[in-house]
Amino acid sequence: MCLKGEQKEESVEFSADLIIDASGPRGFLHRTLGLTEKSLPSMPTTQALFSHFVDVAPLPDSFSTNGLIPPYPPEQAAVHHVFDGGWIWVLKFNNGITSAGVAATDEFANALDLKSGEPAWRRLLSQLPSIEESFHSARNTVPFVFQPRIGFQSRRLSGAYCFLLPSGAGVVDPLRSTCFSLTPLGIVSLGDIVKNDWRRLSFR
């Protein structure tokens, strides 16, 4: 197979016997091959808004640990704040950048006008005073990204010598999704397929 494209206004070309797409939901192969989506009728429809920040303060004292002393400050791990209508993630990296965002049901997202970006983020924080305290002096370092639909499932997962990893095949919601564990499992499974069936008719 031959893949052609542009990078920094220059033509690039790649030749490969096998393509494994690890670019995530609605990723490269899904877009390039015009693959369609399957609905997720039993799952909640959600939207997302997120950005990267600096100067995010530690969790305020209002977040109690019930007398327990954790081995490290909680914010040094992934922190999730769950509320009626959605949840917020806060991921502090060791370079001073914090990734934070919200996933919310359509009803809650529309009430916040989530697509408006930063104003919606400020409206959300105003409803959650303890979290707002952490973000009081925070500044976003990149523009806010609005994702109108989180849930996704591709109708096609594989083709002739091309595969979508589980993280690219579908996702329900990062908080409830198993894609983190399914992706390593998918890599192992693909490794077994390549090892046992490469160049055989069954590989297709």
Accessible surface in RSA format (square Angstrom, percent):
REM  Atomic radii and reference values for relative SASA: ProtOr
REM  Chains: A
REM  Algorithm: Lee & Richards
REM  Probe-radius: 1.40
REM  Slices: 20
REM RES _ NUM      All-atoms   Total-Side   Main-Chain    Non-polar    All polar
REM                ABS   REL    ABS   REL    ABS   REL    ABS   REL    ABS   REL
RES MET A   1    94.85  49.1  51.16  33.9  43.69 104.0  50.37  42.8  44.47  58.9
RES CYS A   2    68.98  52.2  40.39  45.0  28.59  67.2  32.91  83.4  36.07  38.9
RES LEU A   3    51.95  28.9  50.19  35.9   1.75   4.4  51.95  36.5   0.00   0.0
RES LYS A   4   161.16  78.6 123.32  75.7  37.84  90.1  68.24  61.4  92.92  99.0
RES GLY A   5    35.65  44.0   0.00   N/A  35.65  44.0  30.77  84.4   4.88  10.9
RES GLU A   6   140.96  80.9 105.96  80.2  35.01  83.3  30.46  58.9 110.51  90.2
RES GLN A   7   113.90  63.7 106.17  77.6   7.73  18.4  28.63  60.9  85.27  64.7
RES LYS A   8   189.64  92.5 155.54  95.4  34.10  81.2 111.75 100.6  77.89  83.0
RES GLU A   9   169.97  97.6 136.50 103.3  33.47  79.7  52.40 101.4 117.57  96.0
RES GLU A  10   122.74  70.5 118.19  89.4   4.55  10.8  36.47  70.5  86.27  70.4
RES SER A  11   102.16  86.3  73.35  97.9  28.81  66.4  39.96  85.1  62.20  87.1
RES VAL A  12    42.10  27.7  33.50  30.3   8.60  20.7  40.05  34.8   2.05   5.6
RES GLU A  13   114.84  65.9  86.12  65.2  28.72  68.4  24.94  48.2  89.90  73.4
RES PHE A  14   121.41  60.7 117.34  72.7   4.07  10.6 121.41  73.6   0.00   0.0
RES SER A  15   104.61  88.4  70.95  94.7  33.66  77.5  38.47  81.9  66.14  92.7
RES ALA A  16    31.83  29.3  22.45  34.6   9.38  21.3  31.18  43.9   0.64   1.7
RES ASP A  17    87.54  61.3  74.35  74.0  13.19  31.2  12.33  29.0  75.21  75.0
RES LEU A  18    43.42  24.2  24.86  17.8  18.56  46.7  24.86  17.5  18.56  50.0
RES ILE A  19    20.92  11.9  18.07  13.5   2.85   6.9  20.92  15.1   0.00   0.0
RES ILE A  20    75.98  43.2  50.36  37.5  25.62  61.7  50.36  36.3  25.62  69.5
RES ASP A  21     9.03   6.3   4.46   4.4   4.57  10.8   5.98  14.1   3.05   3.0
RES ALA A  22    73.00  67.1  42.51  65.6  30.49  69.4  43.64  61.5  29.36  77.8
RES SER A  23    67.40  57.0  31.27  41.7  36.12  83.2  42.97  91.5  24.43  34.2
RES GLY A  24    13.91  17.2   0.00   N/A  13.91  17.2  12.51  34.3   1.40   3.1
RES PRO A  25    56.87  41.4  41.23  37.6  15.64  56.8  41.23  34.0  15.64  97.2
RES ARG A  26    61.82  26.0  58.02  29.6   3.80   9.0  43.66  59.7  18.16  11.0
RES GLY A  27     2.90   3.6   0.00   N/A   2.90   3.6   2.13   5.8   0.77   1.7
RES PHE A  28    80.17  40.1  80.17  49.7   0.00   0.0  80.17  48.6   0.00   0.0
RES LEU A  29     8.55   4.8   8.55   6.1   0.00   0.0   8.55   6.0   0.00   0.0
RES HIS A  30    14.39   7.9  13.59   9.4   0.81   2.1   7.60   7.8   6.79   7.9
RES ARG A  31   156.39  65.7 131.60  67.1  24.79  59.0  64.43  88.1  91.96  55.7
RES THR A  32    84.52  60.1  50.59  51.3  33.92  80.8  50.54  67.9  33.97  51.4
RES LEU A  33    98.67  55.0  70.27  50.3  28.41  71.4  75.44  53.0  23.23  62.5
RES GLY A  34    55.26  68.2   0.00   N/A  55.26  68.2  33.65  92.3  21.62  48.4
RES LEU A  35    35.66  19.9  23.26  16.6  12.40  31.2  25.99  18.3   9.67  26.0
RES THR A  36    82.91  59.0  75.16  76.2   7.76  18.5  71.87  96.5  11.05  16.7
RES GLU A  37    73.56  42.2  56.38  42.7  17.18  40.9  23.38  45.2  50.17  41.0
RES LYS A  38    85.37  41.6  80.51  49.4   4.85  11.6  33.96  30.6  51.40  54.8
RES SER A  39    87.77  74.2  65.70  87.7  22.07  50.8  50.53 107.6  37.25  52.2
RES LEU A  40    46.47  25.9  32.01  22.9  14.46  36.3  34.20  24.0  12.27  33.0
RES PRO A  41   125.97  91.8  84.78  77.3  41.19 149.7  97.35  80.4  28.63 177.9
RES SER A  42    98.92  83.6  62.67  83.6  36.25  83.5  54.72 116.5  44.20  61.9
RES MET A  43    83.69  43.3  73.61  48.7  10.07  24.0  61.80  52.5  21.89  29.0
RES PRO A  44    63.17  46.0  44.58  40.6  18.59  67.6  56.56  46.7   6.61  41.1
RES THR A  45    70.15  49.9  63.76  64.6   6.39  15.2  48.88  65.6  21.28  32.2
RES THR A  46     5.80   4.1   5.72   5.8   0.08   0.2   5.44   7.3   0.36   0.5
RES GLN A  47    16.13   9.0  16.13  11.8   0.00   0.0   0.64   1.4  15.48  11.7
RES ALA A  48     2.95   2.7   2.95   4.6   0.00   0.0   2.95   4.2   0.00   0.0
RES LEU A  49     0.44   0.2   0.44   0.3   0.00   0.0   0.44   0.3   0.00   0.0
RES PHE A  50    60.70  30.4  60.70  37.6   0.00   0.0  60.70  36.8   0.00   0.0
RES SER A  51     1.67   1.4   0.00   0.0   1.67   3.9   1.58   3.4   0.10   0.1
RES HIS A  52    69.33  37.9  69.33  48.2   0.00   0.0  39.48  40.7  29.85  34.7
RES PHE A  53     0.71   0.4   0.71   0.4   0.00   0.0   0.71   0.4   0.00   0.0
RES VAL A  54    28.41  18.7  28.28  25.6   0.13   0.3  28.41  24.7   0.00   0.0
RES ASP A  55    83.98  58.8  61.58  61.3  22.40  53.0  24.23  57.0  59.75  59.6
RES VAL A  56    17.15  11.3   1.86   1.7  15.29  36.8   1.91   1.7  15.24  41.3
RES ALA A  57    43.66  40.1  36.15  55.8   7.50  17.1  41.57  58.5   2.09   5.5
RES PRO A  58    86.84  63.3  81.83  74.6   5.00  18.2  81.83  67.6   5.00  31.1
RES LEU A  59    41.01  22.8  24.48  17.5  16.53  41.5  24.48  17.2  16.53  44.5
RES PRO A  60    14.51  10.6   2.78   2.5  11.72  42.6  12.06  10.0   2.45  15.2
RES ASP A  61   148.13 103.8 121.08 120.5  27.05  64.0  44.16 103.9 103.97 103.7
RES SER A  62    75.65  63.9  36.11  48.2  39.54  91.1  48.59 103.5  27.06  37.9
RES PHE A  63    71.68  35.9  54.85  34.0  16.83  43.8  58.35  35.4  13.33  38.2
RES SER A  64    86.98  73.5  52.68  70.3  34.30  79.0  43.08  91.7  43.90  61.5
RES THR A  65    57.92  41.2  46.01  46.6  11.91  28.4  38.93  52.3  19.00  28.7
RES ASN A  66   134.77  92.9 103.69 100.2  31.09  74.9  31.90  76.8 102.88  99.4
RES GLY A  67    74.87  92.3   0.00   N/A  74.87  92.3  42.76 117.3  32.11  71.9
RES LEU A  68   133.97  74.6 129.30  92.5   4.68  11.8 130.85  91.9   3.12   8.4
RES ILE A  69   164.04  93.3 135.25 100.8  28.78  69.4 136.20  98.1  27.84  75.5
RES PRO A  70    53.92  39.3  37.67  34.3  16.26  59.1  43.68  36.1  10.24  63.6
RES PRO A  71   128.08  93.3  83.68  76.3  44.40 161.4  97.24  80.3  30.84 191.7
RES TYR A  72   108.61  50.7 102.31  58.2   6.31  16.4  71.09  53.4  37.52  46.3
RES PRO A  73    59.63  43.5  54.76  49.9   4.87  17.7  59.50  49.1   0.13   0.8
RES PRO A  74    55.28  40.3  47.57  43.4   7.71  28.0  53.44  44.1   1.84  11.4
RES GLU A  75    21.98  12.6  21.41  16.2   0.57   1.4   7.76  15.0  14.23  11.6
RES GLN A  76   122.17  68.3  92.19  67.4  29.98  71.4  31.26  66.5  90.91  68.9
RES ALA A  77    40.06  36.8  29.04  44.8  11.02  25.1  39.61  55.8   0.45   1.2
RES ALA A  78    58.75  54.0  31.93  49.3  26.82  61.0  32.50  45.8  26.24  69.5
RES VAL A  79    20.00  13.2  17.21  15.6   2.79   6.7  20.00  17.4   0.00   0.0
RES HIS A  80    85.37  46.7  59.34  41.2  26.03  66.6  30.43  31.4  54.93  63.9
RES HIS A  81    19.08  10.4  14.26   9.9   4.82  12.3  11.59  11.9   7.49   8.7
RES VAL A  82   108.70  71.5  75.40  68.3  33.30  80.2  75.49  65.6  33.21  90.1
RES PHE A  83    35.64  17.8  20.65  12.8  14.99  39.0  30.70  18.6   4.94  14.1
RES ASP A  84   138.80  97.2 122.98 122.4  15.83  37.4  43.29 101.9  95.52  95.3
RES GLY A  85    24.86  30.7   0.00   N/A  24.86  30.7  12.93  35.5  11.93  26.7
RES GLY A  86    15.17  18.7   0.00   N/A  15.17  18.7  10.07  27.6   5.10  11.4
RES TRP A  87    10.84   4.4  10.84   5.2   0.00   0.0  10.84   5.8   0.00   0.0
RES ILE A  88     0.00   0.0   0.00   0.0   0.00   0.0   0.00   0.0   0.00   0.0
RES TRP A  89    33.54  13.5  33.54  16.2   0.00   0.0  28.87  15.4   4.68   7.6
RES VAL A  90    10.74   7.1  10.55   9.5   0.19   0.5  10.55   9.2   0.19   0.5
RES LEU A  91    59.07  32.9  57.65  41.2   1.41   3.6  59.07  41.5   0.00   0.0
RES LYS A  92    57.97  28.3  37.32  22.9  20.64  49.2  26.22  23.6  31.75  33.8
RES PHE A  93    94.83  47.4  78.91  48.9  15.93  41.4  83.85  50.8  10.98  31.4
RES ASN A  94   162.81 112.3 117.76 113.8  45.05 108.5  48.17 115.9 114.63 110.8
RES ASN A  95   108.06  74.5  72.58  70.1  35.48  85.4  41.01  98.7  67.04  64.8
RES GLY A  96    50.96  62.8   0.00   N/A  50.96  62.8  39.39 108.1  11.57  25.9
RES ILE A  97    37.14  21.1  36.65  27.3   0.49   1.2  36.65  26.4   0.49   1.3
RES THR A  98     4.47   3.2   4.47   4.5   0.00   0.0   0.00   0.0   4.47   6.8
RES SER A  99    13.49  11.4  13.49  18.0   0.00   0.0   1.63   3.5  11.86  16.6
RES ALA A 100     0.21   0.2   0.00   0.0   0.21   0.5   0.00   0.0   0.21   0.5
RES GLY A 101     0.00   0.0   0.00   N/A   0.00   0.0   0.00   0.0   0.00   0.0
RES VAL A 102     0.01   0.0   0.01   0.0   0.00   0.0   0.01   0.0   0.00   0.0
RES ALA A 103     1.09   1.0   0.43   0.7   0.66   1.5   0.48   0.7   0.61   1.6
RES ALA A 104     0.19   0.2   0.00   0.0   0.19   0.4   0.19   0.3   0.00   0.0
RES THR A 105    47.30  33.6  47.19  47.8   0.12   0.3  42.92  57.6   4.39   6.6
RES ASP A 106    35.89  25.1  34.84  34.7   1.05   2.5  18.95  44.6  16.94  16.9
RES GLU A 107   148.53  85.3 136.71 103.4  11.82  28.1  57.21 110.7  91.31  74.6
RES PHE A 108    41.58  20.8  38.60  23.9   2.99   7.8  41.39  25.1   0.19   0.5
RES ALA A 109     0.02   0.0   0.00   0.0   0.02   0.0   0.00   0.0   0.02   0.1
RES ASN A 110   100.69  69.4  80.04  77.3  20.65  49.7  29.52  71.0  71.17  68.8
RES ALA A 111    87.44  80.4  46.32  71.5  41.12  93.5  58.71  82.7  28.73  76.1
RES LEU A 112     4.79   2.7   4.65   3.3   0.14   0.4   4.79   3.4   0.00   0.0
RES ASP A 113    53.48  37.5  51.72  51.5   1.75   4.1  22.34  52.6  31.14  31.1
RES LEU A 114     1.75   1.0   0.14   0.1   1.60   4.0   0.14   0.1   1.60   4.3
RES LYS A 115   148.47  72.4 125.53  77.0  22.94  54.6  86.77  78.1  61.70  65.7
RES SER A 116    45.77  38.7  16.89  22.5  28.88  66.5  28.37  60.4  17.41  24.4
RES GLY A 117    10.77  13.3   0.00   N/A  10.77  13.3  10.77  29.5   0.00   0.0
RES GLU A 118    70.77  40.6  67.92  51.4   2.86   6.8  16.92  32.7  53.85  44.0
RES PRO A 119    67.88  49.5  60.93  55.5   6.95  25.3  67.07  55.4   0.80   5.0
RES ALA A 120     0.00   0.0   0.00   0.0   0.00   0.0   0.00   0.0   0.00   0.0
RES TRP A 121     0.39   0.2   0.22   0.1   0.17   0.4   0.31   0.2   0.08   0.1
RES ARG A 122    88.01  37.0  84.16  42.9   3.85   9.2  52.62  71.9  35.39  21.4
RES ARG A 123    95.91  40.3  92.99  47.4   2.93   7.0  59.47  81.3  36.45  22.1
RES LEU A 124     0.73   0.4   0.73   0.5   0.00   0.0   0.73   0.5   0.00   0.0
RES LEU A 125     1.27   0.7   1.27   0.9   0.00   0.0   1.27   0.9   0.00   0.0
RES SER A 126    67.68  57.2  45.93  61.3  21.75  50.1  33.16  70.6  34.52  48.4
RES GLN A 127   102.03  57.1  75.85  55.4  26.19  62.3  36.40  77.5  65.63  49.8
RES LEU A 128    36.93  20.6  34.24  24.5   2.69   6.8  36.93  25.9   0.00   0.0
RES PRO A 129    94.90  69.2  88.90  81.0   6.00  21.8  89.36  73.8   5.54  34.4
RES SER A 130    39.68  33.5  36.57  48.8   3.12   7.2  13.89  29.6  25.80  36.1
RES ILE A 131    10.66   6.1  10.11   7.5   0.55   1.3  10.66   7.7   0.00   0.0
RES GLU A 132    67.79  38.9  67.79  51.3   0.00   0.0  16.56  32.0  51.23  41.8
RES GLU A 133   104.01  59.7  91.98  69.6  12.04  28.7  38.87  75.2  65.15  53.2
RES SER A 134     5.63   4.8   4.70   6.3   0.93   2.1   5.14  10.9   0.50   0.7
RES PHE A 135     2.12   1.1   1.75   1.1   0.38   1.0   1.94   1.2   0.18   0.5
RES HIS A 136   151.40  82.7 125.78  87.4  25.61  65.5  79.42  81.9  71.97  83.7
RES SER A 137    75.51  63.8  58.50  78.1  17.01  39.2  40.60  86.4  34.91  48.9
RES ALA A 138     7.05   6.5   0.34   0.5   6.71  15.3   0.34   0.5   6.71  17.8
RES ARG A 139   141.24  59.3 138.28  70.5   2.96   7.0  65.63  89.7  75.61  45.8
RES ASN A 140    46.27  31.9  27.78  26.8  18.49  44.5   0.00   0.0  46.27  44.7
RES THR A 141    64.97  46.2  29.48  29.9  35.49  84.6  34.57  46.4  30.40  46.0
RES VAL A 142    64.98  42.8  61.50  55.7   3.48   8.4  64.85  56.4   0.13   0.4
RES PRO A 143   111.10  81.0 102.60  93.5   8.51  30.9 109.41  90.3   1.70  10.6
RES PHE A 144    32.23  16.1   6.97   4.3  25.26  65.7   6.97   4.2  25.26  72.3
RES VAL A 145    71.11  46.8  67.91  61.5   3.20   7.7  71.11  61.8   0.00   0.0
RES PHE A 146    61.45  30.7  39.50  24.5  21.95  57.1  39.50  23.9  21.95  62.8
RES GLN A 147    55.46  31.0  54.18  39.6   1.28   3.1  18.10  38.5  37.36  28.3
RES PRO A 148    82.70  60.3  79.64  72.6   3.05  11.1  79.64  65.8   3.05  19.0
RES ARG A 149    82.57  34.7  80.50  41.0   2.07   4.9  36.74  50.2  45.83  27.8
RES ILE A 150     8.44   4.8   8.43   6.3   0.01   0.0   8.43   6.1   0.01   0.0
RES GLY A 151    12.94  16.0   0.00   N/A  12.94  16.0   6.70  18.4   6.24  14.0
RES PHE A 152     2.37   1.2   0.00   0.0   2.37   6.2   1.42   0.9   0.95   2.7
RES GLN A 153    57.33  32.1  57.33  41.9   0.00   0.0   9.00  19.2  48.33  36.7
RES SER A 154     2.10   1.8   0.00   0.0   2.10   4.8   0.00   0.0   2.10   2.9
RES ARG A 155   141.36  59.4 117.14  59.7  24.22  57.7  28.78  39.3 112.58  68.2
RES ARG A 156   132.10  55.5 130.92  66.7   1.19   2.8  48.09  65.7  84.01  50.9
RES LEU A 157    93.35  52.0  87.58  62.7   5.77  14.5  87.89  61.7   5.46  14.7
RES SER A 158    53.64  45.3  41.83  55.8  11.81  27.2  11.06  23.6  42.58  59.7
RES GLY A 159    16.24  20.0   0.00   N/A  16.24  20.0  13.49  37.0   2.75   6.2
RES ALA A 160    53.79  49.5  38.16  58.9  15.62  35.5  38.61  54.4  15.18  40.2
RES TYR A 161    31.15  14.5  31.15  17.7   0.00   0.0  20.20  15.2  10.96  13.5
RES CYS A 162    15.95  12.1  15.74  17.6   0.21   0.5   1.02   2.6  14.93  16.1
RES PHE A 163    24.40  12.2  23.62  14.6   0.78   2.0  24.40  14.8   0.00   0.0
RES LEU A 164    17.52   9.8   5.27   3.8  12.25  30.8   5.27   3.7  12.25  33.0
RES LEU A 165     9.93   5.5   9.88   7.1   0.04   0.1   9.93   7.0   0.00   0.0
RES PRO A 166    33.28  24.3  26.44  24.1   6.84  24.9  30.74  25.4   2.54  15.8
RES SER A 167    29.98  25.3  28.57  38.1   1.41   3.3  22.45  47.8   7.53  10.6
RES GLY A 168     2.41   3.0   0.00   N/A   2.41   3.0   1.59   4.4   0.82   1.8
RES ALA A 169    14.59  13.4  14.06  21.7   0.53   1.2  14.21  20.0   0.38   1.0
RES GLY A 170    14.10  17.4   0.00   N/A  14.10  17.4  10.84  29.7   3.27   7.3
RES VAL A 171    21.96  14.5  16.37  14.8   5.59  13.5  19.93  17.3   2.03   5.5
RES VAL A 172    36.63  24.1  35.36  32.0   1.27   3.1  35.36  30.7   1.27   3.5
RES ASP A 173     1.05   0.7   1.05   1.0   0.00   0.0   0.25   0.6   0.80   0.8
RES PRO A 174    52.33  38.1  43.49  39.6   8.84  32.2  45.13  37.3   7.20  44.8
RES LEU A 175    65.74  36.6  39.49  28.2  26.25  66.0  41.89  29.4  23.85  64.2
RES ARG A 176   125.60  52.7  95.84  48.9  29.76  70.9  68.82  94.1  56.78  34.4
RES SER A 177    20.66  17.5   3.73   5.0  16.92  39.0   3.94   8.4  16.72  23.4
RES THR A 178    83.87  59.6  77.13  78.2   6.73  16.0  66.48  89.3  17.39  26.3
RES CYS A 179    17.82  13.5  17.29  19.3   0.53   1.2  10.57  26.8   7.24   7.8
RES PHE A 180   153.69  76.9 137.74  85.3  15.95  41.5 143.44  87.0  10.25  29.3
RES SER A 181    75.37  63.7  61.58  82.2  13.79  31.8  53.63 114.2  21.73  30.4
RES LEU A 182    72.26  40.2  71.71  51.3   0.55   1.4  71.74  50.4   0.51   1.4
RES THR A 183    26.30  18.7  26.30  26.7   0.00   0.0  25.52  34.3   0.78   1.2
RES PRO A 184    72.08  52.5  69.84  63.7   2.24   8.1  71.63  59.1   0.45   2.8
RES LEU A 185   105.81  58.9 101.23  72.4   4.57  11.5 104.84  73.6   0.97   2.6
RES GLY A 186    11.85  14.6   0.00   N/A  11.85  14.6  11.56  31.7   0.29   0.6
RES ILE A 187    95.59  54.4  91.87  68.4   3.72   9.0  92.80  66.8   2.79   7.6
RES VAL A 188    93.58  61.6  86.64  78.4   6.94  16.7  92.46  80.3   1.12   3.0
RES SER A 189    49.30  41.7  45.28  60.4   4.02   9.3  28.08  59.8  21.21  29.7
RES LEU A 190    17.20   9.6  17.11  12.2   0.09   0.2  17.20  12.1   0.00   0.0
RES GLY A 191    39.95  49.3   0.00   N/A  39.95  49.3  34.46  94.6   5.49  12.3
RES ASP A 192    73.07  51.2  72.82  72.5   0.24   0.6  16.87  39.7  56.20  56.0
RES ILE A 193    63.52  36.1  61.88  46.1   1.63   3.9  63.52  45.7   0.00   0.0
RES VAL A 194    46.80  30.8  44.58  40.4   2.23   5.4  44.58  38.7   2.23   6.0
RES LYS A 195   171.81  83.8 136.71  83.9  35.10  83.6  88.86  80.0  82.95  88.4
RES ASN A 196    83.23  57.4  73.58  71.1   9.65  23.2  23.09  55.6  60.14  58.1
RES ASP A 197    38.08  26.7  37.96  37.8   0.11   0.3   0.87   2.0  37.21  37.1
RES TRP A 198    74.41  29.9  59.43  28.8  14.99  35.2  43.75  23.3  30.67  49.8
RES ARG A 199   144.84  60.8 115.35  58.8  29.48  70.2  52.56  71.8  92.27  55.9
RES ARG A 200   146.80  61.6 140.07  71.4   6.73  16.0  42.19  57.7 104.61  63.4
RES LEU A 201   156.19  87.0 138.37  99.0  17.81  44.8 142.71 100.2  13.47  36.3
RES SER A 202    87.30  73.8  48.32  64.5  38.98  89.8  57.83 123.1  29.47  41.3
RES PHE A 203     9.83   4.9   0.00   0.0   9.83  25.6   1.61   1.0   8.21  23.5
RES ARG A 204   162.95  68.4 113.28  57.7  49.68 118.3  44.52  60.8 118.44  71.8
END  Absolute sums over single chains surface
CHAIN  1 A    12589.3       9949.1       2640.2       7515.8       5073.5
END  Absolute sums over all chains
TOTAL         12589.3       9949.1       2640.2       7515.8       5073.5
